């Protein structure tokens, strides 16, 4: 099976892309990468999986990355905000739809764009292409598949008046988010709104994988990461990626296949280590409880911890372990390890109420009242005996005085 290979080397990354039309009569996938993107330490990689034709996917590969780059420069920021990315995706889709209006062109395409800048990574996904990150010995899924069978996607489709038949939108389309597809955009069953995720890379980051569904239909996330990781021990990255594509065809893949891998260099890992130290210092300044101090709150405060067990109220000063791969997501689905579902432990910490301040005069009055109200402590047997003896002496001396007075009065009488 014929494959096409494209690669680029730079100080921070090695980028390898391998594609094949597989058993299809034509190639409908497309891709693009910009290196650098907005700075010397920035990069954009993207893949586009076309359907009903290749015109929409080719259009996106030539337009969308550059529109994102243009917006980045206009905001004077290394990374794009969620709102800017959504605006770029929507405007690009509208321009495509306007260009094909009345021409009977129903081409559509998914879009997956990943931007790296320093230690920060932003993922914008629309469709069922997928991105994986191999970091700290784990494969991390960076995207969610937007397909009609997903519960939330199905609910949105039905709410807009559409239906899901045989696992497909209106019984025709296998994705629930995509660019183009004029017919479904007019009825609002289909959307080009991306799901956007952001995270910080750690010095343990090894490589990033982007691929269209033709690849993931044949391999699990763990299998892809393991194949690349093991292959790099004895082969170059381009050889490993080519072998992976050939293996997918041998397993029975019939769709087009596109895979792009970004391998991080030693120099880039040094940069990540430096960024991690800076982030650690800033986190310690922002989090008082990271130094073992309890955090006072007026109510219940939910704190997400990377530990498997919740933080107990009996140990409120416990230091939280810093997790630099924490993710900020624009959707409701957090990024999870492919080997296990998302499971972020939550603990509610409620500190006891603060005492009401009392002035010194009031405090003295309260203390004297407590002394009067508090019962005398129990006496020991020895103390009780001594008290009894003393009382006997007092009683006898009292009787003696009484007797002397009585005799004196008698004599005088």
Secondary structure, DSSP 8 states (H G I E B T S, - for coil): ---EEEEEE-SSEEEEEEEE-TTSSS--EEEEEEESSSSTTEEEEEEEEEES-SHHHHHHHHHHHHHHHHHHHHHT-SS--HHHHHHHHHHHHHHHHHHHTTTT---EE-EEEEEEETTEEEEEEESS-EEEEEETTEEEE------TTSHHHHHHHHHTT--EETTEETTTBS-SB-EE-HHHHHTT--B---EEEEEE--TTEEEEEEE-HHHHTTS-HHHHHHHHHHHTTTS-HHHHHHHHHHHHHHTT--S-EEEEEEEE-HHHHHHHHHHHHHHHHHHHHH-GGGGT-----SS-EEEEESSSS---GGGTT------TT-EEESSS---EETTS----EEEEE----------HHHHHHHHHHHHHHS------HHHHHHHHHHHHHHHHHHHHHHHHHHHHHHHH-
